[in-house]
């Protein structure tokens, strides 16, 4: 495979997410391993956008526990219970959560004090089985918006098409 490093910083979000979606589809063509795919998506997102932290928390006990998965950035929390913090809430509610200011989110779990805003997107495999959540943190307040939500949800649909 040829080297592929996307630099999406400064690119309008609609185009950036379209480019990201195309790159992920190409890179992961023929892949069905969820951990390898998570590692690849975390890397492409993290380096493409220059986020503070980009990674996955995997469901290890359905409706109960998430565990750290592939990520890029400083150390993350090792385990998060469903319903706890932004990641646990997104997992239990099975919906994307945008947090413009992490200090206003009740029960926010601080893994890196530099984090100011966050987006967490549930990741589903085939038959809508919850595999985990994608967590992205930024040092900027209100770094994420509805365009990020739509773009990330679209990119993560790869898992629903390729992972049992």
C-alpha positions as CSV (number, residue, x, y, z in Angstrom):
1,X,0.0,0.0,0.0
2,X,1.3,3.5,-0.8
3,X,1.8,5.9,2.0
4,X,-1.3,7.8,2.8
5,X,-1.2,10.8,5.1
6,X,-4.2,13.1,5.0
7,X,-3.9,16.7,6.2
8,X,-7.4,17.8,6.6
9,X,-6.7,20.9,8.8
10,X,-8.0,24.0,7.2
11,X,-10.1,22.0,4.6
12,X,-13.8,22.8,4.7
13,X,-15.4,20.1,6.9
14,X,-17.8,18.8,4.2
15,X,-14.9,18.2,1.8
16,X,-12.6,16.9,4.7
17,X,-15.1,14.3,5.7
18,X,-15.7,13.2,2.1
19,X,-12.0,12.8,1.6
20,X,-11.7,10.9,4.9
21,X,-14.6,8.6,4.0
22,X,-12.9,7.8,0.6
23,X,-9.6,7.2,2.3
24,X,-11.0,4.9,5.0
25,X,-12.9,2.9,2.4
26,X,-9.8,2.5,0.3
27,X,-7.4,1.7,3.1
28,X,-9.7,-0.8,4.8
29,X,-10.8,-2.5,1.6
30,X,-11.0,-6.3,2.3
31,X,-10.4,-5.8,6.1
32,X,-12.9,-7.3,8.5
33,X,-10.9,-7.1,11.8
34,X,-12.5,-4.5,14.0
35,X,-9.4,-3.7,16.1
36,X,-7.2,-3.2,13.0
37,X,-9.9,-1.0,11.5
38,X,-10.2,1.0,14.8
39,X,-6.5,1.5,14.9
40,X,-6.4,2.7,11.3
41,X,-9.4,5.1,11.7
42,X,-8.0,6.5,14.9
43,X,-4.6,7.2,13.2
44,X,-6.1,8.8,10.0
45,X,-8.5,11.0,12.1
46,X,-5.9,12.0,14.6
47,X,-3.2,13.0,12.2
48,X,-5.6,14.3,9.6
49,X,-7.3,16.8,11.9
50,X,-4.6,17.3,14.6
51,X,-6.9,16.5,17.5
52,X,-5.7,16.2,21.1
53,X,-6.9,12.6,21.6
54,X,-8.6,10.3,19.1
55,X,-9.6,6.7,20.0
56,X,-12.0,4.0,20.6
57,X,-13.5,2.4,23.7
58,X,-14.7,-1.1,23.0
59,X,-17.7,-2.8,24.5
60,X,-16.3,-5.7,26.6
61,X,-19.4,-6.3,28.7
62,X,-22.6,-5.3,26.9
63,X,-24.6,-2.6,28.6
64,X,-22.0,-2.5,31.4
65,X,-18.3,-1.8,30.5
66,X,-16.1,-0.1,27.9
67,X,-12.4,-0.7,27.7
68,X,-9.7,1.3,26.0
69,X,-9.1,0.3,22.4
70,X,-6.8,1.7,19.7
71,X,-6.0,5.4,20.1
72,X,-3.7,8.2,19.4
73,X,-2.7,10.7,22.0
74,X,-1.8,10.7,25.7
75,X,-3.0,7.9,28.1
76,X,-6.7,7.4,28.2
77,X,-8.9,5.9,30.9
78,X,-8.6,2.1,30.9
79,X,-12.3,1.3,31.6
80,X,-15.5,3.3,31.6
81,X,-18.8,2.1,32.9
82,X,-21.9,2.5,30.7
83,X,-23.7,5.7,31.7
84,X,-20.6,7.3,33.2
85,X,-19.0,10.3,31.6
86,X,-19.4,11.3,27.9
87,X,-18.3,7.9,26.5
88,X,-20.4,5.8,28.9
89,X,-23.4,8.0,28.2
90,X,-23.0,7.8,24.5
91,X,-22.7,4.0,24.8
92,X,-25.7,3.6,27.0
93,X,-27.9,6.0,25.0
94,X,-26.4,4.7,21.7
95,X,-26.3,8.3,20.3
96,X,-23.6,10.8,19.4
97,X,-22.8,13.4,22.0
98,X,-21.3,16.8,21.3
99,X,-19.8,18.6,24.3
100,X,-18.7,22.2,23.5
101,X,-17.3,22.7,27.0
102,X,-16.4,19.6,29.0
103,X,-16.6,21.5,32.3
104,X,-20.4,21.7,31.8
105,X,-21.0,18.0,31.2
106,X,-22.2,16.4,34.5
107,X,-19.8,13.5,35.5
108,X,-17.2,14.3,32.8
109,X,-14.2,12.1,33.3
110,X,-10.9,14.0,33.0
111,X,-8.2,12.0,31.3
112,X,-6.2,15.0,30.0
113,X,-6.8,18.4,31.6
114,X,-6.0,20.1,28.3
115,X,-9.3,18.7,26.8
116,X,-11.9,21.5,26.4
117,X,-14.4,20.0,24.0
118,X,-15.3,16.5,22.9
119,X,-17.4,14.4,20.5
120,X,-18.3,10.8,21.1
121,X,-19.9,8.6,18.4
122,X,-21.3,5.1,18.9
123,X,-19.8,2.5,16.6
124,X,-22.1,-0.3,15.4
125,X,-21.3,-3.5,13.6
126,X,-23.7,-5.6,11.6
127,X,-27.2,-6.1,13.0
128,X,-26.7,-2.8,14.9
129,X,-24.5,-4.5,17.5
130,X,-22.7,-1.8,19.6
131,X,-19.0,-2.4,19.2
132,X,-17.9,0.7,21.2
133,X,-17.5,4.4,20.8
134,X,-15.2,6.8,19.0
135,X,-14.0,9.6,21.4
136,X,-12.3,12.7,20.1
137,X,-11.0,15.5,22.3
138,X,-9.8,19.0,21.4
139,X,-7.9,21.7,23.2
140,X,-10.4,24.2,21.8
141,X,-13.8,24.9,23.1
142,X,-16.7,24.2,20.7
143,X,-14.3,22.5,18.3
144,X,-17.0,20.1,17.1
145,X,-20.4,20.7,15.4
146,X,-23.2,18.9,13.6
147,X,-21.0,18.7,10.5
148,X,-18.5,16.7,12.5
149,X,-21.3,14.5,13.8
150,X,-22.6,13.7,10.3
151,X,-19.1,13.2,8.9
152,X,-18.0,10.9,11.7
153,X,-21.2,8.9,11.7
154,X,-20.8,8.4,7.9
155,X,-17.2,7.2,8.2
156,X,-18.0,4.8,11.0
157,X,-20.8,3.1,9.0
158,X,-17.8,1.1,7.5
159,X,-18.0,-1.0,10.7
160,X,-21.8,-1.8,10.1
161,X,-21.0,-3.0,6.6
162,X,-17.8,-5.0,7.5
163,X,-17.7,-6.2,11.1
164,X,-20.0,-9.0,12.4
